[in-house]
């Protein structure tokens, strides 16, 4: 089976989501460790999300809810 590839724009979108999550976390004054513990995630998982690595959509939902942001904000793109 051939390895699946994605358009570069998908990776750029993932990087934007990662940057927003990190920005919201910093605005709440949480460290990665504090937020990870609150989410019952390993800190490395949260770190990977904030660096734009592939992550589980359920983690994104939980992070958004914990930071009290609408999930749609993470996917919003200004045109």
Residue pairs with C-beta under 8 A, 6 or more apart in sequence:
11 52
13 75
13 77
14 52
14 53
14 54
15 52
16 77
17 52
17 60
17 74
17 75
18 49
18 50
18 51
18 52
18 53
19 52
20 73
20 74
21 49
21 50
21 60
21 63
21 67
21 74
22 50
24 67
24 69
25 32
25 35
25 50
25 67
28 35
28 67
30 38
32 43
32 46
32 47
32 50
33 43
35 46
35 63
35 66
35 67
36 42
36 43
36 45
36 46
38 66
39 46
39 59
39 62
39 63
39 66
41 59
41 62
45 55
45 59
46 63
48 55
49 55
49 59
49 60
49 63
60 71
60 74
61 71
64 70
64 71
64 73
64 74
65 71
